[in-house]
Amino acid sequence: MISEKAEALSPSQRYLKLVRKHIEGIREDMPHLIATGEKMAGYLLNGGDICTPAVNPFWPPEFGGRAGGIMCIKGNVDNSKDVAYFALKDTRKSDPAKNEELQKLIEGKAHLFVIGHREDLGPLADHPRIEACTGGTDPEEGFYQYDEFAPLANVREFEQFVRGWITTGEMIAACIRAEKMPIVWMSVWLEGSLARNASFAHDEQSNYGEPYEYRWSSPLQLFHRNRFIPPLAPGYVAGEFLKGAALFVDALDKQSAILNKAGQWMADAFLAKKRIWAVATGHSYPEILELPEKHNYPIEWGAPLSSIARAMPDDLKKGDVALHLGYAPIHLKNLKSLLKRGVNYIHTTPFGKRAEMPESANFLWFDLPWRPADAWVDVPGYGVRILPSSSTAHSIAYNAILCEMAEQLGWK
C-alpha cells in the first residue's frame, strides 16, 4: 500500500493524483486494449455471440442492460465462435482455480477474455482457452486500512471499469469498421428510448437508401441489420473515454474542500456510532467491493436507485449520513423530507442543482460531470452514445471521499 503523504495535498487530492497516474498507464496500454477489442470483434463478426459470466458478479449488470452497453447479451454461450467476457475477483480473497463459473468456462468452447492480469489466473494463466487479458493493477495499491480492508480506498475498481469499458468500446469500433453496428442501449431517461429499444425485436429500416416498409418478424440480434455507421479509427473510443475520466478527476480536485467536509461528516457519524449509508446508481456497487457475507465494512450499502424516496431507508435519522451518487434530477419534496429528519445528505447527479434546491446545514452538494443518461462516447452517424461513465465517475468520487473520512479518523 501507499503510505507516503504529500503535505501540500489533501487526502482526496492524493487519491486523485494516483488516479491520474493510472489514467496515463491505461493510455500507454491502449495498443493492447485495442488489439484485444479487435480480437473479440473478429469472433462476433464471424457469427459468434457474447456473454458476461459472473466470475466476478459485478460485471454482468455493469455490462448489460444499461445505457451505452450492448443490448442483446446472451445469458451463456458454448460455441467455438462465441466470446465470454468477464472480470476476475481479488485473488487475495478468491482462488480463480476454485471459481465454479470460471471452471465451467475453461471446460467449455467459448473464447475467454478477462478483465484483469493474466498472472491473477494462477495455474490457469497459460490455458489455451484464455485468449487475452486487459491488465489491471495491484489490488494493494491505494490508501488507508480498516480492519481487513486494505487498502480501504483503492484504484482497482477504477481500473476494472475503465479497462473493461475501453476494450468493449474498441470491440464496437472494430465491428463498425467491418460495417456491422452492435445494437446499443439508449437510456430510458431519454425521450423515445423505450420505443426505440423495443423496436429491435424487429427488422429495421435501412439507411443505405430511401425508407421502406417495416417487417415484423425478426428476433433480437447482436447487430443492426441494415445500418451503416461511418468507421471509427482505432483508439478513438478509448481516447474519448479516458478524456471523461480525466475530466471527472479535475472536477473533483477543484472541490476538495467539499470532499473534505463529506469525509468529516462520515467520520463524525462513525465515531458517534451513527449510520453511514451509501448508494451509487452505476449498477456495480456494492458488488465490486467483494464484501464477505460477514464483514465489518464501515459503510452500509443500498441498492442502486436514484429516487431519494426509494434509495434512502425510512429509519435514517438525525446524525446519520447518506452519500447518494445519483442519476436523475433531484425530487425536491423528497429531499426536503429527508433533510427535515436531520439526515446529513451528500448528493450529486449529472443533471446538476435545481433552481429551488434548499440551502441547509445538513445538505452537501458536489458536481460530478458525467453526462445525463450516462453513456459517454459519441459515435458520429449513430443516434446513441456508447459506454456508460457513471461507474467510473462514482469509483473516483467514492474512494476520494473515503480518503477524507479515513484521514479524519486517523486510520493508516
Secondary structure as UniProt FT lines:
FT   TURN            7..8
FT   HELIX           11..28
FT   HELIX           30..45
FT   TURN            46..47
FT   STRAND          50..51
FT   TURN            54..55
FT   TURN            57..58
FT   HELIX           59..63
FT   TURN            67..68
FT   TURN            80..81
FT   STRAND          83..87
FT   TURN            91..93
FT   HELIX           96..98
FT   HELIX           100..106
FT   STRAND          111..115
FT   HELIX           118..124
FT   TURN            125..126
FT   TURN            128..129
FT   STRAND          130..133
FT   TURN            139..140
FT   STRAND          142..143
FT   TURN            147..148
FT   STRAND          153..154
FT   HELIX           156..177
FT   TURN            178..179
FT   TURN            188..189
FT   TURN            191..192
FT   HELIX           193..198
FT   HELIX           199..201
FT   TURN            234..235
FT   HELIX           236..253
FT   TURN            254..255
FT   HELIX           256..271
FT   TURN            272..273
FT   STRAND          276..280
FT   TURN            285..286
FT   HELIX           287..289
FT   STRAND          300..301
FT   HELIX           308..311
FT   TURN            314..315
FT   TURN            318..319
FT   STRAND          321..325
FT   HELIX           332..340
FT   TURN            341..342
FT   STRAND          344..348
FT   TURN            350..351
FT   TURN            355..356
FT   TURN            361..362
FT   STRAND          363..365
FT   TURN            372..373
FT   STRAND          375..377
FT   TURN            380..381
FT   STRAND          386..388
FT   HELIX           390..408
FT   TURN            409..410
//
